[in-house]
Amino acid sequence: MTTLVFVHGWSVTNTDTYGQMPQRLQQAAAAAGMPLTLADVWLSEYVSFDDVVGMDDLVRAFDHALRDLHLEGPDFACVTHSTGGPVVREWLRAQRERPGRCSTIRLTHLVMLAPANFGSALAQVGKGNLGKLKSWLDGVEPGRRILDWLELGSPESLSLNLDFIHGADPSVAGQFLFVLTGDRPDRHFYDHLVSYTGEDGSDGVVRIAAANLNARHAVLAVQDGAHDGDTDLLSLTLQQGPRCAFKLIPDASHSGTAHGILASAAPATIDAILRCLRVRATGDYAALCDAFDQENAARDAAKVELEPAGPFAPRVHIHDPRSMVIVRLGDEAGHPLADAGCVFTAGPEASPDQMPQGFMQDHQRNSRDPATVTLFLDFSLLAGDARVPDPRNTRNTLRPAVPSHRPYGAIVKPADLAGLVHHALASNVPGDDLFAMLGPHQTTVLDVILPRKVHEGVFRLTQDRAPQDFSDPAPGPVLPG
């Protein structure tokens, strides 16, 4: 079997983070007839807890570390955890885009455990006072530049993921990517000051949708000057990225030796990794994608978790599939519209009041790009869902059936509705259903692009030689685009 490199996540300072995973994986591979010796396994040690170190530095250092291995074969496989996934994906992009500067060693299998591919809601917390205090107590720095990358909606993460969505399918070239992620937080690690650590739809650190690489790029923009009175009409275009093998590991969380997807080295995780490493051809990959989809559907059907609460009744968690939407508001000139408002609508009347109750789980604005907001939505409530029975007594109902409120739309209200240059109210074209851009456990990058209304008066020519004051020009008609 090929050389196997393990790559850890953010803020790790000791290789004990890998737990028993390398050894147990080697044992399971041997039992399955897959030759993998400990001499074939390498553990990474990289610095992410220094504020000066950035993702580009890690990519450069990773490339040189691979050169120092002097591998006997021309390729290797990689198992990553958390931030390790984006690190290796950024290296793959650098290898593809800068072939003269990167090593030619070929990565055949990238198995990502709980990868923060679209970032983590906790990154913003890590850059705040709580994160700084924890880093000070641990004797390290927060690793601010890495946290900048990991913050939801960061330009760096979006650049990498949009490249993937619009790029070629790597499996066609014999490079296979896999995402394995836990389906719930470890409740013992819940921090009452940071609610994200117990967020349903996540593993306690990374949202399921943020790990999944089955993603979309949606664009709402005016086509051929379409408008309805004073309202611009935005049409939806959609790009689906390459298919990526994705599996939920039941009862696994992000960290910890009890349930952590890496450190616990649970049999379910090891079995899934070996299934990934067995893939040798595009047909094998497609078959495994199908198998994982079926297993995920079975998990989603049994979505009720009863969390023990001591002498009290257990807390009920309904693990609906969630969708994450990263909304970027801008105009056709590329200017961000940080002050614009965007609301979703539902039903034939396109009313915000018709949106399903509880559909919005969270929203977070990117601290460096305030025109980018990440929304966390309950996919099941938007799609419509059957009655959820109580597993303790199926005649009892935990949640009644929820009807779909489709079609869904959006209304965009810019802050500047008047002036020599301004923007107008906008909404989606009637008949477009924005539900089409969502996927269960998936992320959609949504670009909302408004036209700029440039009036006559911004620039005029005159042959009148008499002095004229044009400090307060009157707006004329809107100029054609």
VEXRO-731928 format. One line per 4 residues: for each residue x negated, y, z of N, C-alpha, C. Coordinates in steps of 0.02 Angstrom, whole numbers. Layout:
<pts>
X:Y:Z:X:Y:Z:X:Y:Z ~ ...
</pts>
This chain:
<pts>
-42:-60:0:0:0:0:-44:62:0 ~ -17:117:-25:-53:180:-30:-67:210:38 ~ -114:258:40:-128:295:101:-67:334:124 ~ -55:335:189:3:369:218:-21:424:264
1:485:250:-18:544:290:43:569:328 ~ 36:578:394:89:607:435:75:681:445 ~ 127:722:439:120:795:448:173:818:498 ~ 151:848:553:196:868:607:230:935:592
265:960:642:303:1022:634:272:1082:668 ~ 313:1134:675:291:1198:702:273:1194:776 ~ 221:1230:795:202:1240:865:178:1177:901 ~ 159:1126:864:133:1065:894:59:1076:911
39:1054:971:-30:1062:993:-63:996:1011 ~ -29:940:1001:-57:875:1020:-29:821:974 ~ -71:773:954:-47:720:910:-2:670:945 ~ 9:680:1010:58:637:1043:129:650:1017
137:703:977:202:718:947:226:662:902 ~ 179:621:875:199:567:831:225:506:869 ~ 213:504:935:237:449:975:212:382:949 ~ 257:333:949:240:266:925:256:255:851
278:309:818:300:301:748:247:270:703 ~ 184:295:700:136:264:654:125:190:667 ~ 118:171:730:105:101:746:165:57:730 ~ 225:79:750:284:38:738:300:34:663
287:87:627:298:85:555:250:36:522 ~ 188:35:545:139:-13:519:161:-84:534 ~ 185:-96:595:207:-163:613:268:-185:572 ~ 315:-138:562:375:-155:524:358:-166:450
310:-128:424:289:-137:355:257:-206:345 ~ 215:-226:393:183:-292:389:235:-347:391 ~ 285:-340:436:337:-391:441:379:-395:378 ~ 384:-339:342:423:-338:280:381:-356:219
317:-374:230:274:-392:174:245:-333:137 ~ 243:-275:169:214:-216:138:147:-203:172 ~ 92:-212:138:26:-204:169:12:-131:188 ~ 11:-119:253:-5:-52:278:-45:-61:342
-109:-46:339:-152:-53:398:-161:15:430 ~ -183:15:493:-194:78:528:-248:119:494 ~ -293:86:457:-345:122:421:-316:163:364 ~ -255:145:343:-222:182:289:-183:242:314
-178:251:380:-135:302:410:-178:360:436 ~ -159:420:417:-193:481:440:-142:526:474 ~ -163:555:531:-120:601:568:-146:672:559 ~ -102:717:542:-123:786:532:-127:824:598
-171:873:600:-176:921:654:-182:990:621 ~ -128:1027:621:-133:1094:590:-108:1147:639 ~ -132:1207:630:-118:1262:677:-60:1303:651 ~ -5:1303:689:52:1346:673:68:1393:731
28:1389:784:42:1428:845:-5:1489:850 ~ -29:1511:793:-71:1571:790:-34:1621:745 ~ -23:1681:770:16:1731:733:-15:1750:666 ~ -80:1739:657:-114:1758:596:-103:1707:540
-91:1644:559:-87:1590:510:-19:1592:475 ~ -21:1592:408:40:1591:369:47:1528:327 ~ 103:1521:294:116:1461:254:64:1453:199 ~ 43:1509:167:-7:1504:114:-74:1479:142
-90:1497:204:-151:1472:236:-147:1397:248 ~ -89:1374:270:-80:1302:283:-86:1262:218 ~ -58:1288:165:-61:1253:100:-134:1247:78 ~ -171:1300:83:-241:1300:63:-281:1250:106
-269:1252:172:-306:1208:217:-286:1135:207 ~ -222:1122:194:-198:1054:182:-232:1025:120 ~ -238:1066:68:-269:1043:6:-342:1022:19 ~ -378:1063:57:-448:1046:71:-454:986:117
-406:978:163:-408:919:207:-398:856:166 ~ -355:858:115:-345:800:72:-409:783:34 ~ -444:834:11:-507:822:-25:-558:786:20 ~ -558:804:84:-606:775:131:-592:702:146
-531:677:130:-515:608:145:-554:560:99 ~ -573:581:40:-607:538:-9:-568:472:-18 ~ -505:480:-36:-461:422:-43:-485:376:-100 ~ -477:311:-89:-497:263:-139:-450:265:-199
-386:274:-187:-337:274:-241:-322:345:-264 ~ -284:351:-320:-270:417:-348:-209:451:-317 ~ -175:417:-271:-114:446:-244:-106:430:-170 ~ -56:460:-140:-41:448:-69:33:461:-57
57:440:1:125:453:23:122:493:87 ~ 177:526:103:177:572:159:242:566:198 ~ 237:564:265:295:567:310:287:631:351 ~ 336:675:346:332:739:381:388:745:433
377:792:479:429:808:528:439:884:529 ~ 502:905:526:521:975:536:485:1021:486 ~ 444:1068:510:410:1116:467:360:1082:421 ~ 338:1022:438:293:986:395:321:976:325
387:968:319:418:960:254:406:1020:209 ~ 425:1081:230:410:1140:189:336:1149:175 ~ 292:1132:222:220:1140:211:199:1098:150 ~ 219:1036:149:199:992:94:234:1012:29
297:1034:33:332:1057:-28:298:1119:-56 ~ 276:1165:-13:239:1223:-38:173:1202:-70 ~ 141:1151:-42:80:1125:-74:95:1095:-142 ~ 150:1059:-148:168:1031:-213:180:1086:-264
211:1141:-243:221:1197:-289:155:1228:-309 ~ 110:1237:-261:45:1265:-277:6:1219:-324 ~ 11:1155:-312:-24:1107:-355:4:1110:-426 ~ 69:1121:-432:100:1125:-498:85:1191:-533
85:1246:-495:77:1313:-525:4:1335:-530 ~ -40:1308:-488:-110:1328:-489:-155:1266:-494 ~ -150:1229:-548:-185:1165:-553:-261:1171:-547 ~ -289:1227:-566:-361:1234:-562:-387:1245:-492
-343:1265:-446:-364:1281:-378:-346:1226:-328 ~ -304:1179:-348:-282:1126:-302:-310:1059:-323 ~ -314:1014:-276:-339:947:-291:-291:911:-338 ~ -316:861:-372:-275:824:-420:-244:761:-390
-255:749:-325:-225:691:-294:-149:695:-300 ~ -118:638:-311:-46:637:-327:-6:611:-268 ~ 45:650:-249:92:628:-197:149:591:-230 ~ 159:528:-212:212:488:-244:276:488:-204
270:485:-137:329:482:-93:322:535:-38 ~ 374:577:-32:377:625:22:439:611:62 ~ 430:581:121:485:563:166:487:616:221 ~ 538:657:219:544:713:266:593:697:321
569:698:383:612:687:441:633:755:469 ~ 698:768:470:726:831:497:690:892:470 ~ 681:898:405:642:954:378:681:1019:381 ~ 646:1073:397:677:1140:398:672:1170:328
701:1136:279:693:1158:209:722:1227:196 ~ 780:1241:225:810:1307:219:802:1347:284 ~ 756:1326:327:742:1362:388:781:1336:447 ~ 779:1373:501:813:1355:564:840:1417:597
900:1412:624:930:1468:661:888:1486:722 ~ 848:1439:746:808:1451:806:745:1492:791 ~ 727:1500:728:666:1538:712:672:1610:736 ~ 732:1639:729:742:1708:752:734:1712:828
756:1660:863:747:1658:936:673:1652:953 ~ 637:1612:914:565:1602:926:525:1666:919 ~ 550:1712:876:515:1776:867:536:1828:919 ~ 589:1813:957:614:1860:1007:579:1852:1074
607:1884:1124:575:1885:1190:572:1816:1222 ~ 624:1775:1211:623:1708:1240:566:1666:1211 ~ 557:1672:1144:503:1635:1112:435:1659:1134 ~ 428:1724:1142:364:1751:1164:347:1729:1235
399:1727:1277:387:1706:1347:366:1633:1349 ~ 400:1590:1310:381:1519:1309:311:1510:1283 ~ 292:1547:1231:225:1541:1203:173:1564:1254 ~ 188:1617:1290:141:1641:1341:132:1588:1395
187:1556:1416:182:1505:1468:143:1444:1443 ~ 148:1430:1378:112:1373:1349:41:1390:1330 ~ 22:1454:1335:-46:1474:1319:-61:1480:1245 ~ -9:1488:1204:-19:1496:1132:23:1554:1108
14:1573:1044:55:1625:1014:116:1593:980 ~ 168:1632:966:228:1603:935:217:1575:865 ~ 166:1601:830:158:1582:760:206:1621:716 ~ 202:1687:721:252:1731:692:258:1724:616
203:1717:581:207:1713:508:242:1649:485 ~ 231:1595:521:268:1534:504:342:1543:521 ~ 357:1575:577:426:1588:596:461:1634:545 ~ 423:1681:517:452:1723:464:477:1679:406
437:1630:386:457:1583:333:519:1544:354 ~ 519:1522:417:572:1478:441:637:1513:457 ~ 637:1579:461:699:1614:477:749:1604:420 ~ 812:1593:438:864:1582:388:866:1640:338
867:1622:274:872:1673:222:807:1710:208 ~ 750:1683:229:687:1719:216:672:1718:141 ~ 642:1771:115:624:1772:44:579:1714:25 ~ 535:1693:70:487:1640:55:523:1572:47
567:1556:93:602:1492:89:649:1492:29 ~ 682:1548:15:727:1551:-42:689:1544:-108 ~ 629:1572:-112:589:1565:-172:573:1492:-186 ~ 553:1455:-134:536:1384:-142:598:1345:-162
655:1357:-129:714:1317:-141:748:1334:-207 ~ 746:1396:-228:774:1413:-293:731:1384:-349 ~ 666:1381:-339:623:1347:-387:643:1274:-394 ~ 658:1243:-337:678:1172:-339:745:1164:-374
794:1207:-357:861:1201:-386:859:1209:-462 ~ 818:1255:-486:815:1268:-558:760:1229:-593 ~ 724:1189:-556:667:1153:-585:685:1084:-611 ~ 634:1051:-637:643:983:-663:652:933:-607
685:879:-621:696:825:-572:629:789:-560 ~ 601:793:-500:535:762:-489:537:686:-495 ~ 594:655:-484:596:582:-488:584:557:-559 ~ 600:598:-609:588:578:-678:513:570:-691
473:610:-655:400:605:-662:369:557:-612 ~ 411:518:-577:385:469:-530:364:497:-463 ~ 392:554:-445:380:583:-379:446:584:-341 ~ 448:550:-283:511:537:-250:515:574:-183
568:613:-175:579:652:-114:638:623:-76 ~ 632:621:-10:683:592:33:692:638:94 ~ 755:645:116:769:682:177:808:637:224 ~ 780:626:283:814:588:336:821:635:396
882:642:421:892:689:476:942:662:526 ~ 934:682:589:981:661:640:1048:696:633 ~ 1099:666:663:1167:692:653:1195:730:713 ~ 1154:739:766:1180:775:824:1123:796:869
1134:847:911:1083:867:959:1077:816:1016 ~ 1019:816:1047:1011:780:1110:1037:826:1165 ~ 1094:808:1194:1127:853:1242:1084:868:1304 ~ 1035:825:1318:991:838:1375:945:897:1364
936:916:1301:892:972:1285:930:1037:1275 ~ 995:1037:1292:1035:1097:1281:1011:1154:1326 ~ 1000:1212:1295:978:1271:1331:1037:1319:1334 ~ 1061:1335:1394:1121:1377:1400:1108:1448:1376
1046:1469:1370:1030:1535:1345:1026:1536:1269 ~ 1020:1478:1238:1012:1473:1165:1062:1421:1140 ~ 1121:1443:1120:1175:1397:1102:1158:1355:1041 ~ 1111:1378:999:1094:1339:939:1066:1270:957
1040:1262:1017:1011:1197:1036:1064:1143:1045 ~ 1127:1164:1050:1182:1115:1055:1231:1121:998 ~ 1211:1151:943:1257:1166:888:1277:1103:851 ~ 1342:1090:847:1366:1035:806:1352:1050:733
1336:998:695:1314:1008:626:1239:1017:620 ~ 1205:1006:676:1131:1011:677:1104:954:719 ~ 1037:949:721:1005:900:765:978:934:828 ~ 1001:995:840:978:1034:897:926:1085:880
896:1080:820:846:1128:796:860:1147:724 ~ 871:1097:682:882:1109:610:952:1085:592 ~ 989:1128:558:1055:1109:534:1049:1055:480 ~ 1097:1010:479:1097:957:429:1095:987:359
1136:1038:348:1139:1070:282:1073:1104:265 ~ 1036:1128:315:972:1161:302:916:1111:288 ~ 925:1049:309:876:997:293:887:969:223 ~ 950:962:203:968:929:141:944:970:80
913:936:32:889:969:-29:939:964:-86 ~ 996:932:-75:1050:934:-125:1085:1001:-118 ~ 1065:1049:-157:1085:1118:-147:1107:1150:-212 ~ 1138:1209:-206:1165:1245:-264:1143:1318:-262
1142:1347:-321:1133:1420:-328:1195:1447:-363 ~ 1232:1490:-329:1293:1520:-356:1281:1594:-366 ~ 1310:1621:-419:1304:1692:-434:1374:1720:-448 ~ 1391:1774:-413:1452:1812:-427:1432:1878:-459
1449:1887:-522:1429:1947:-558:1482:1964:-610 ~ 1484:2027:-631:1531:2050:-682:1510:2024:-750 ~ 1558:1997:-787:1546:1974:-855:1583:2021:-903 ~ 1545:2052:-948:1574:2095:-1000:1617:2151:-971
1595:2180:-915:1629:2238:-887:1699:2225:-862 ~ 1714:2163:-843:1782:2145:-820:1800:2184:-757 ~ 1861:2211:-757:1884:2248:-698:1960:2248:-696 ~ 1988:2262:-639:2060:2268:-629:2072:2335:-595
2087:2386:-635:2093:2453:-607:2025:2478:-584 ~ 2020:2495:-520:1957:2519:-492:1915:2462:-462 ~ 1936:2401:-470:1902:2343:-440:1864:2304:-494 ~ 1800:2294:-484:1761:2252:-528:1778:2179:-515
1782:2139:-568:1798:2068:-562:1734:2027:-572 ~ 1719:1986:-523:1657:1947:-523:1671:1875:-543 ~ 1634:1850:-592:1641:1780:-613:1589:1737:-579 ~ 1607:1675:-566:1563:1628:-532:1525:1585:-582
1459:1583:-576:1419:1534:-612:1381:1492:-560 ~ 1369:1430:-577:1344:1383:-527:1291:1338:-558 ~ 1236:1329:-520:1181:1284:-540:1170:1234:-484 ~ 1176:1170:-500:1163:1116:-452:1091:1093:-459
1056:1085:-404:987:1063:-406:980:989:-419 ~ 919:963:-428:909:891:-438:935:851:-379 ~ 955:791:-393:980:748:-339:921:726:-295 ~ 933:727:-230:881:707:-182:911:656:-134
874:602:-122:897:551:-75:903:581:-5 ~ 962:574:25:978:606:89:1015:557:133 ~ 990:549:195:1023:503:241:1029:532:311 ~ 1087:525:340:1098:542:410:1079:482:453
1038:495:504:1020:442:552:1066:450:613 ~ 1113:405:622:1161:413:677:1126:415:745 ~ 1150:460:787:1127:467:857:1055:490:863 ~ 1026:514:808:958:541:812:961:617:817
912:645:853:907:718:861:839:741:836 ~ 824:804:847:762:831:819:700:810:858 ~ 705:815:924:645:805:965:660:759:1024 ~ 605:738:1057:612:698:1118:599:625:1105
577:590:1157:560:519:1150:622:475:1152 ~ 678:500:1178:738:459:1184:775:455:1117 ~ 788:513:1086:827:514:1025:792:550:967 ~ 734:580:979:700:618:926:685:575:866
698:600:807:693:560:746:621:537:733 ~ 572:574:758:502:554:749:477:516:810 ~ 477:548:868:443:520:927:476:457:953 ~ 543:450:945:575:389:971:560:328:929
540:338:866:524:282:821:579:229:823 ~ 641:252:819:699:206:823:700:160:763 ~ 725:98:772:727:51:716:764:77:655 ~ 818:116:666:856:142:609:814:190:567
773:231:600:730:277:564:675:240:527 ~ 643:192:560:589:153:529:616:115:469 ~ 675:85:476:705:48:420:717:94:361 ~ 743:155:375:756:202:321:692:224:286
639:236:325:575:255:295:548:200:249 ~ 551:138:272:527:83:230:568:76:166 ~ 633:88:170:675:86:110:652:140:60 ~ 632:196:87:607:250:44:541:231:11
496:203:51:429:186:25:430:128:-24 ~ 484:89:-25:490:34:-73:508:59:-144 ~ 533:120:-149:554:145:-214:494:149:-261 ~ 502:122:-321:447:122:-369:466:152:-436
530:160:-449:552:184:-515:614:226:-507 ~ 632:263:-560:689:307:-559:754:269:-543 ~ 760:208:-569:820:168:-555:825:150:-481 ~ 767:132:-451:767:118:-379:789:179:-339
765:237:-360:781:299:-325:856:314:-328 ~ 885:307:-388:956:320:-396:998:272:-354 ~ 976:209:-352:1013:159:-313:1010:176:-239 ~ 952:199:-215:946:217:-144:987:279:-129
989:327:-175:1032:386:-165:1104:365:-157 ~ 1127:319:-199:1196:295:-194:1209:260:-128 ~ 1161:218:-107:1169:181:-44:1172:230:15 ~ 1128:279:15:1128:329:69:1195:367:70
1221:384:12:1285:421:9:1341:380:41 ~ 1342:315:26:1394:272:55:1387:267:131 ~ 1325:262:154:1314:258:227:1332:324:261 ~ 1317:380:228:1336:445:257:1412:452:261
1448:427:210:1521:430:211:1549:390:269 ~ 1519:332:283:1542:291:339:1529:328:405 ~ 1473:362:411:1459:401:471:1508:458:478 ~ 1524:492:424:1570:548:427:1640:526:446
1658:465:430:1725:440:448:1731:428:523 ~ 1675:412:556:1675:402:629:1641:462:660 ~ 1675:519:661:1643:582:677:1657:610:746 ~ 1688:571:789:1704:596:856:1650:574:905
1622:622:941:1574:608:994:1605:629:1061 ~ 1602:585:1109:1626:600:1177:1565:607:1222 ~ 1551:668:1240:1492:682:1281:1509:676:1355 ~ 1476:632:1391:1490:626:1463:1479:692:1499
1523:706:1547:1519:769:1585:1527:755:1659 ~ 1493:703:1684:1495:688:1755:1564:668:1777 ~ 1589:700:1831:1655:681:1856:1713:709:1814 ~ 1697:750:1766:1750:782:1726:1763:742:1662
1815:760:1628:1831:727:1564:1774:741:1514 ~ 1759:693:1472:1704:703:1424:1719:761:1376 ~ 1665:794:1356:1672:846:1305:1680:814:1237 ~ 1725:841:1198:1740:812:1132:1704:853:1078
1666:817:1036:1634:848:979:1660:814:916 ~ 1687:853:870:1710:827:806:1657:845:754 ~ 1620:796:731:1563:809:687:1586:814:614 ~ 1621:870:600:1639:884:531:1576:898:490
1576:880:426:1523:905:383:1526:981:380 ~ 1468:1013:384:1463:1085:379:1430:1104:312 ~ 1442:1166:292:1409:1195:234:1374:1258:257 ~ 1316:1271:229:1280:1333:243:1278:1374:179
1296:1438:184:1295:1483:126:1250:1542:143 ~ 1198:1551:103:1152:1607:111:1172:1661:61 ~ 1203:1714:86:1230:1767:43:1179:1823:36 ~ 1163:1840:-26:1120:1897:-40:1161:1949:-79
1170:2007:-49:1209:2061:-79:1162:2110:-113 ~ 1172:2122:-178:1130:2168:-214:1166:2196:-275 ~ 1131:2235:-314:1161:2261:-375:1119:2241:-435 ~ 1143:2262:-494:1111:2239:-556:1041:2266:-565
1023:2318:-527:955:2346:-531:908:2312:-482 ~ 933:2264:-443:892:2229:-395:888:2262:-327 ~ 929:2313:-314:928:2347:-250:972:2309:-200 ~ 948:2296:-140:989:2263:-89:1044:2309:-64
1101:2279:-47:1158:2317:-20:1171:2294:51 ~ 1129:2316:96:1132:2293:165:1195:2316:200 ~ 1225:2372:178:1283:2400:212:1349:2378:182 ~ 1347:2337:130:1409:2313:99:1442:2261:143
1507:2257:139:1545:2206:176:1571:2154:128 ~ 1572:2092:150:1597:2037:108:1641:1993:152 ~ 1703:1983:130:1750:1940:168:1778:1888:121 ~ 1793:1830:148:1823:1777:108:1899:1781:112
1931:1759:59:2003:1758:55:2028:1688:39 ~ 2092:1677:51:2120:1610:38:2191:1617:11 ~ 2211:1565:-25:2279:1561:-49:2293:1603:-111 ~ 2352:1594:-140:2370:1631:-201:2371:1707:-190
2383:1729:-129:2384:1801:-115:2315:1829:-102 ~ 2263:1787:-103:2194:1810:-92:2190:1852:-29 ~ 2212:1824:27:2214:1861:90:2162:1833:139 ~ 2123:1878:171:2077:1854:224:2114:1822:283
2177:1842:292:2215:1815:349:2235:1742:339 ~ 2228:1716:278:2246:1647:264:2188:1598:270 ~ 2129:1623:287:2073:1577:297:2086:1531:355 ~ 2066:1467:351:2080:1420:406:2048:1442:471
2084:1435:525:2059:1454:591:1998:1411:609 ~ 1943:1445:630:1883:1410:651:1836:1390:595 ~ 1849:1413:533:1807:1392:477:1736:1421:482 ~ 1730:1481:513:1664:1513:519:1632:1493:586
1579:1454:582:1545:1430:642:1493:1479:668 ~ 1459:1514:622:1405:1559:642:1385:1602:582 ~ 1357:1660:596:1325:1700:544:1263:1733:574 ~ 1211:1737:534:1148:1765:557:1116:1806:500
1100:1869:516:1069:1914:467:994:1907:472 ~ 960:1903:414:888:1897:414:857:1962:440 ~ 810:1957:486:783:2016:519:740:2058:473 ~ 710:2028:422:668:2066:375:706:2087:312
762:2056:299:802:2072:240:875:2075:260 ~ 898:2133:285:966:2138:312:1021:2129:260 ~ 1004:2129:196:1055:2115:145:1066:2041:135 ~ 1031:1999:172:1038:1926:168:1068:1900:233
1125:1867:228:1161:1841:286:1175:1767:274 ~ 1161:1726:325:1173:1654:320:1237:1637:358 ~ 1284:1606:324:1348:1585:353:1348:1510:364 ~ 1376:1489:420:1382:1418:435:1456:1402:438
1480:1360:392:1552:1349:381:1570:1276:394 ~ 1632:1266:418:1658:1199:428:1689:1175:362 ~ 1654:1130:328:1676:1107:262:1743:1072:267 ~ 1754:1032:318:1816:993:324:1877:1038:331
1870:1092:370:1926:1137:379:1942:1174:314 ~ 1890:1189:275:1901:1223:211:1931:1175:159 ~ 1910:1113:160:1933:1063:111:2002:1037:128 ~ 2020:1041:192:2080:1007:217:2060:939:243
2086:920:301:2064:859:334:2123:822:364 ~ 2116:757:366:2169:715:396:2168:723:472 ~ 2220:699:503:2224:699:576:2164:662:605 ~ 2136:689:660:2080:658:694:2107:625:757
2109:557:759:2135:523:818:2084:519:874 ~ 2107:509:934:2064:500:991:2039:428:992 ~ 1974:415:990:1950:346:988:1967:307:1051 ~ 1982:341:1105:2001:306:1167:2072:280:1164
2113:312:1124:2183:292:1114:2205:323:1048 ~ 2205:284:995:2216:312:928:2286:341:919 ~ 2332:328:966:2397:360:961:2395:433:981 ~ 2341:452:1017:2332:522:1036:2293:559:981
2307:623:975:2277:664:923:2229:715:952 ~ 2166:714:928:2118:766:948:2127:829:906 ~ 2143:820:842:2156:877:798:2207:856:746 ~ 2261:894:739:2310:876:688:2282:886:618
2317:859:570:2296:866:500:2291:941:483 ~ 2240:958:444:2228:1027:424:2238:1032:348 ~ 2285:1073:325:2294:1080:253:2240:1123:222 ~ 2226:1112:159:2180:1156:123:2214:1223:108
2175:1276:110:2202:1343:96:2176:1369:29 ~ 2156:1325:-15:2129:1345:-80:2183:1378:-122 ~ 2161:1421:-170:2092:1437:-189:2061:1488:-142 ~ 1994:1485:-136:1957:1532:-95:1924:1584:-140
1922:1645:-114:1892:1700:-152:1851:1744:-106 ~ 1831:1802:-132:1790:1849:-93:1807:1920:-114 ~ 1804:1965:-67:1811:2037:-79:1748:2070:-54 ~ 1718:2112:-96:1656:2147:-78:1671:2222:-76
1655:2253:-19:1666:2324:-11:1600:2359:2 ~ 1573:2394:-48:1510:2430:-37:1521:2491:8 ~ 1466:2515:37:1470:2574:81:1478:2638:40 ~ 1453:2638:-21:1454:2700:-62:1505:2692:-118
1565:2717:-108:1618:2712:-157:1625:2774:-201 ~ 1584:2824:-189:1587:2886:-227:1517:2915:-233 ~ 1509:2963:-280:1445:2996:-290:1423:2991:-362 ~ 1367:3023:-376:1340:3021:-444:1321:2950:-464
1296:2912:-416:1282:2841:-426:1312:2803:-367 ~ 1354:2756:-382:1387:2719:-327:1407:2650:-351 ~ 1440:2613:-308:1467:2548:-324:1542:2548:-311 ~ 1577:2501:-341:1649:2497:-333:1668:2434:-293
1730:2434:-270:1757:2373:-241:1752:2316:-292 ~ 1743:2256:-267:1738:2199:-312:1771:2138:-281 ~ 1797:2095:-322:1825:2032:-300:1814:1980:-354 ~ 1821:1917:-337:1812:1865:-387:1868:1866:-438
1855:1840:-496:1905:1835:-549:1961:1790:-525 ~ 2025:1812:-531:2080:1767:-513:2076:1701:-552 ~ 2084:1647:-517:2078:1581:-548:2013:1546:-529 ~ 1961:1585:-513:1899:1554:-488:1910:1532:-415
1891:1472:-400:1897:1446:-332:1826:1438:-304 ~ 1808:1480:-256:1740:1478:-229:1725:1414:-190 ~ 1776:1374:-176:1763:1310:-143:1717:1267:-186 ~ 1718:1278:-252:1677:1238:-298:1603:1246:-284
1583:1299:-250:1511:1309:-238:1487:1274:-174 ~ 1533:1245:-136:1515:1214:-73:1506:1139:-79 ~ 1464:1111:-36:1456:1039:-31:1450:1019:42 ~ 1474:960:61:1468:938:130:1395:925:149
1374:951:206:1305:944:230:1256:977:181 ~ 1277:1028:145:1235:1057:93:1231:1133:100 ~ 1180:1162:68:1170:1234:68:1182:1262:-2 ~ 1212:1321:-4:1222:1358:-66:1190:1427:-57
1149:1446:-104:1123:1515:-107:1170:1554:-152 ~ 1203:1605:-124:1253:1644:-160:1227:1715:-171 ~ 1215:1732:-234:1196:1800:-252:1258:1838:-276 ~ 1275:1892:-241:1330:1936:-261:1299:1998:-291
1312:2010:-356:1279:2063:-393:1331:2113:-418 ~ 1328:2174:-393:1376:2225:-412:1346:2271:-465 ~ 1388:2295:-512:1364:2344:-560:1354:2413:-527 ~ 1307:2451:-553:1297:2520:-530:1338:2567:-573
1375:2612:-542:1415:2662:-578:1374:2726:-582 ~ 1346:2739:-640:1304:2798:-652:1347:2849:-691 ~ 1357:2908:-661:1401:2958:-692:1361:3007:-735 ~ 1397:3033:-784:1370:3089:-821:1358:3146:-772
1303:3178:-776:1284:3229:-727:1219:3212:-692 ~ 1201:3147:-694:1136:3128:-666:1080:3156:-709 ~ 1093:3160:-775:1044:3188:-821:1083:3223:-878 ~ 1069:3288:-887:1101:3325:-940:1048:3365:-979
1065:3382:-1041:1023:3426:-1082:1063:3489:-1097 ~ 1029:3545:-1099:1062:3609:-1114:1016:3652:-1157 ~ 1047:3696:-1198:1010:3746:-1236:1021:3816:-1209 ~ 1057:3819:-1153:1069:3884:-1122:1006:3907:-1086
977:3965:-1110:915:3989:-1081:925:4025:-1014 ~ 986:4043:-998:998:4078:-934:988:4030:-877 ~ 959:4054:-821:949:4010:-763:1016:3979:-739 ~ 1015:3915:-724:1075:3880:-700:1057:3839:-638
1098:3845:-588:1088:3805:-527:1125:3739:-535 ~ 1088:3684:-534:1121:3617:-539:1107:3576:-475 ~ 1102:3611:-418:1090:3576:-355:1151:3539:-330 ~ 1210:3555:-357:1271:3521:-336:1310:3500:-399
1284:3453:-437:1315:3435:-501:1381:3400:-490 ~ 1428:3413:-534:1492:3379:-532:1488:3314:-572 ~ 1508:3259:-541:1505:3195:-578:1551:3195:-638 ~ 1526:3174:-695:1567:3165:-754:1590:3094:-760
1610:3073:-818:1632:3003:-827:1575:2954:-813 ~ 1594:2892:-799:1544:2839:-789:1513:2822:-856 ~ 1447:2821:-858:1411:2806:-919:1417:2732:-935 ~ 1420:2715:-999:1422:2644:-1017:1357:2609:-998
1362:2545:-985:1303:2506:-964:1253:2495:-1019
</pts>
